[in-house]
Amino acid sequence: MKNLARKTVLVFTLMMSLTVLASNTKVETKDKNRKLTNVYFKNVEPGSQLIIKDFKGLILYKEAIEKYGAYSKGFDLTNLPDGDYYFELDSDLKLVVIPFKVEKNDVEFDKTSESTIYKPLVRMNDNLVYVWRTPTESTSLSYDIYYAENNDLVHSESFAENEKVSKVYDFSTSKKGNYVFVFEIDGRKIKQTIKI
């Protein structure tokens, strides 16, 4: 059992180092009256989602990434009402957040506020569920586990910044069905469902 856990942590660490996303954003003027914002990501994975949200979390745009490799797309963001927005690139392992502001048809990106939130890794083997996070993460982490059928809270955990997370949950005597892990990282909620 310990060997499996060690191997999985090693695989997780390798995956983290191999799937680094480099994000570059820039505004290019295509003509006098219109500014296109070109969003570029290096090494995207199929199944990732590109999302544009407003400051209240309302989804304005959502696209599923279908191919490995570089992703580039132009957006005309100048028609959005004045306010704060952000792009999110949501993949299995992380969430890249790129905030921007629209003011008087001008789009401004705040490079200093760009962030990458690494998600805990959740894997299942038989009726054992493993939850990992490397100790290099500088954000606190808490999560609740719910039985999805009736939304009953099954378990809660909290971890401090830079604290290693390496948990194993035995679901062999639990009710069969779906369980939802609701992670809270850096003020954001991330859900992952497993089936027992």
Secondary structure, DSSP 4 states (H G I P E B T S, - for coil): -HHHHHHHHHHHHHHHHHT--EEEEEEEEEETTEEEEEEEEEEE-TT-EEEEEETT--EEEEEE--SSEEEEEEE--TTSPSEEEEEEEE-SSEEEEEEEEEETTEEEE-GGG-EEEEPPEEEEETTEEEEEE-TT--S-EEEEEEETTTTEEEEEEEE-TT--EEEEEE-TTSPSSEEEEEEEETTEEEEEEEE-
